[in-house]
């Protein structure tokens, strides 16, 4: 009996052991990205933290290093084709590999009516939410295939499946990301898995612009858990999809939405 208990314990540890793996996280300097970065570091991974502001990346990198892991902060605007290339080159130059890519960076602008959305704003939203992940998946995924393994996780949104007013470009770009995930899962299979996390409303920096009183009322009335999510509540899904616990899971979409 004692042997069985130890075996189960060992297997549980192995399913979420990322020792010496390299995890790249865009939008990794705050919110859900930061929570994922620290969670993977706590489980042995070295982290590439990417976002637009290098100072914010460096702050998270110091937190990762305080956990005894290596970290590489990289300033990267994922809507910029060349920036993405430089991010990938920097990661491979430093670590020689990428085991997990998490496309977490996202942009959801506020506007009063749809005609207020300028061409520039529309292009920025699509660039961050769709073009950047495409380019990163293309560059990293092909090298993962050559290496014989890898996991790619795209962070989408419930807006991709339940579009609402005042989020049209955002919802459309995230819906496109869902499609890209399924397509790349087939393009890179069977050696590389590509999956999607579909978060509901999370109380990150973006929620500071919400009418929180109105949101809490809606949550009480319409959400099964009656609240918004906290950044660290995305971690379980990311760890599952990134590692050996999900070896038969690809082209999947996992909602982490509090029952919205």
PEGI-V104442 format. One line per field, one symbol per residue. psi: psi as a letter, one per 40 degrees, with the letter a starting at -180 (. if undefined). burial: b if it has 9 or more other ideal C-beta (glycine too) atoms within 8 Angstrom, else e. A space follows every 50 residues. Layout:
BEGIN
psi: ???
burial: ???
END
This chain:
BEGIN
psi: dddddddddddddddfhfheihhhhifeeibdddddddddddfeiihhhh idhddddddddddddeeeiiihhhhhheehddddddddddddddeeihdh hhgdhihgiiidideehiddddddddddddddddddddddddddddeeii hhhhhbiddddgiiiefddddddddddddddddddddeiedhihihhgia higaddedeigdddddddddddidefiiiideeeddddddddaeefefhi fihhhgeef.
burial: eeeeeeeeeeeeeebbbbeebbbbbbbbbbbbbbbbbbbbbebbbbbbbb beeeebbbbbbbbbbebebebbbbbbebebeebbbbbbebbbeebeebbb bbbbbbbbbebeeeeebeeebbebbbbbbbbbbbbbbebbbbbbbeeeeb bbbbbbbbbbeebeeebbbbbbbbbbbbebbbebbeebbebbbbbbbbbb bbebeebeeeeeeebbebbeeebeeeebbebebbbebbbbbbbeebeebb eebbebbbeb
END
